[in-house]
Amino acid sequence: MAHGDLTPGETRQLAVASATLGPWRTAAAVGTLGGAAALGIDVITGHWSLSILAGPVSLALFLFFLIGGVGSVLGRGGGDRRLRRWAREHPWRVALAPAGLLLVLDVVARTVLSTESMFATVWYAIWHAAVLGAVVGVVGSVAGARRRS
């Protein structure tokens, strides 16, 4: 099925399915370690407040989706070959799935764990999701260009 034959809904489903092919166990380990390190630094440096968990949780989510998203567009490992090929050919579409999930989960985490205003919470989440989407998309594009040459 050519890309032109897909409906927008089918394209979204392929992007989400492609994102699930990432190394999510490794991503969870890296996110946990990164969040724990950030929390440890906050505790050691004495940044005590009601929102001491907001930053480390946000960093852990970012690292989790970064590792998983990059692994999804690189297309190594098991899984459906056709789905991996689609992900390699459309890295920017695949990047939208982890970026969108990061946006939602970061807003929720910061709303629950911090005393920031809603504007600041949404701003940080949008900024983090944009950086994540850009990194995953660029890595996928560069890897795809190197594979073609």
C-alpha positions as semicolon CSV with decimal commas, in nm:
position;residue;x (nm);y (nm);z (nm)
1;M;0,000;0,000;0,000
2;A;0,153;0,331;-0,106
3;H;0,163;0,629;0,128
4;G;-0,094;0,812;-0,088
5;D;-0,345;0,529;-0,029
6;L;-0,350;0,582;0,349
7;T;-0,609;0,788;0,526
8;P;-0,495;1,031;0,797
9;G;-0,633;0,793;1,060
10;E;-0,436;0,501;0,920
11;T;-0,122;0,714;0,911
12;R;-0,168;0,803;1,280
13;Q;-0,220;0,436;1,366
14;L;0,099;0,341;1,180
15;A;0,292;0,614;1,361
16;V;0,176;0,495;1,702
17;A;0,236;0,131;1,612
18;S;0,585;0,219;1,487
19;A;0,660;0,402;1,810
20;T;0,579;0,089;2,008
21;L;0,873;-0,089;1,842
22;G;1,125;0,115;2,039
23;P;1,346;-0,024;2,318
24;W;1,102;0,070;2,593
25;R;1,260;-0,142;2,870
26;T;1,592;0,029;2,813
27;A;1,413;0,362;2,795
28;A;1,246;0,294;3,130
29;A;1,582;0,212;3,289
30;V;1,747;0,527;3,150
31;G;1,451;0,743;3,252
32;T;1,451;0,601;3,602
33;L;1,826;0,653;3,643
34;G;1,809;1,007;3,504
35;G;1,517;1,100;3,727
36;A;1,683;0,948;4,034
37;A;2,006;1,135;3,961
38;A;1,817;1,463;3,922
39;L;1,630;1,400;4,248
40;G;1,958;1,317;4,422
41;I;2,113;1,641;4,300
42;D;1,810;1,840;4,421
43;V;1,829;1,674;4,763
44;I;2,207;1,721;4,799
45;T;2,201;2,085;4,687
46;G;1,914;2,163;4,922
47;H;1,649;2,264;4,671
48;W;1,373;2,165;4,910
49;S;1,021;2,264;4,819
50;L;0,679;2,116;4,764
51;S;0,769;2,063;4,401
52;I;1,097;1,876;4,453
53;L;0,968;1,584;4,243
54;A;0,837;1,786;3,946
55;G;1,173;1,843;3,775
56;P;1,310;1,491;3,818
57;V;0,984;1,331;3,701
58;S;0,978;1,562;3,400
59;L;1,339;1,470;3,317
60;A;1,264;1,099;3,360
61;L;0,970;1,123;3,120
62;F;1,181;1,313;2,867
63;L;1,461;1,054;2,877
64;F;1,212;0,767;2,858
65;F;1,045;0,902;2,545
66;L;1,375;1,013;2,392
67;I;1,535;0,668;2,409
68;G;1,217;0,490;2,304
69;G;1,145;0,732;2,019
70;V;1,498;0,725;1,879
71;G;1,498;0,346;1,896
72;S;1,170;0,341;1,706
73;V;1,298;0,544;1,411
74;L;1,634;0,369;1,394
75;G;1,451;0,046;1,318
76;R;1,682;-0,209;1,475
77;G;1,568;-0,522;1,649
78;G;1,265;-0,744;1,617
79;G;0,911;-0,671;1,517
80;D;0,726;-0,640;1,190
81;R;0,968;-0,556;0,908
82;R;0,706;-0,359;0,714
83;L;0,625;-0,148;1,017
84;R;0,994;-0,083;1,082
85;R;1,045;0,014;0,718
86;W;0,750;0,256;0,739
87;A;0,898;0,407;1,056
88;R;1,237;0,454;0,888
89;E;1,069;0,620;0,589
90;H;0,853;0,852;0,804
91;P;1,061;0,951;1,108
92;W;0,883;1,282;1,162
93;R;0,543;1,114;1,183
94;V;0,677;0,857;1,427
95;A;0,835;1,137;1,634
96;L;0,490;1,287;1,691
97;A;0,372;0,988;1,898
98;P;0,632;1,009;2,180
99;A;0,628;1,390;2,166
100;G;0,250;1,397;2,207
101;L;0,261;1,152;2,495
102;L;0,538;1,350;2,662
103;L;0,333;1,667;2,627
104;V;0,032;1,516;2,800
105;L;0,220;1,330;3,074
106;D;0,450;1,624;3,148
107;V;0,151;1,856;3,194
108;V;-0,014;1,605;3,426
109;A;0,303;1,541;3,628
110;R;0,386;1,910;3,667
111;T;0,027;1,996;3,755
112;V;0,014;1,734;4,028
113;L;0,369;1,770;4,162
114;S;0,446;2,140;4,139
115;T;0,311;2,477;4,241
116;E;0,376;2,631;3,898
117;S;0,103;2,820;3,717
118;M;-0,086;2,636;3,447
119;F;0,074;2,860;3,184
120;A;0,425;2,768;3,303
121;T;0,333;2,401;3,320
122;V;0,198;2,395;2,966
123;W;0,490;2,605;2,837
124;Y;0,749;2,364;2,979
125;A;0,562;2,065;2,841
126;I;0,534;2,218;2,492
127;W;0,902;2,311;2,493
128;H;1,010;1,962;2,605
129;A;0,783;1,792;2,351
130;A;0,913;2,013;2,069
131;V;1,275;1,933;2,155
132;L;1,195;1,563;2,179
133;G;1,012;1,561;1,846
134;A;1,295;1,750;1,678
135;V;1,566;1,517;1,810
136;V;1,376;1,199;1,718
137;G;1,287;1,336;1,373
138;V;1,642;1,453;1,296
139;V;1,799;1,126;1,414
140;G;1,552;0,929;1,203
141;S;1,608;1,149;0,899
142;V;1,986;1,134;0,921
143;A;1,982;0,757;0,976
144;G;1,746;0,715;0,680
145;A;1,965;0,932;0,456
146;R;2,276;0,736;0,554
147;R;2,097;0,409;0,479
148;R;1,992;0,526;0,133
149;S;2,341;0,644;0,035
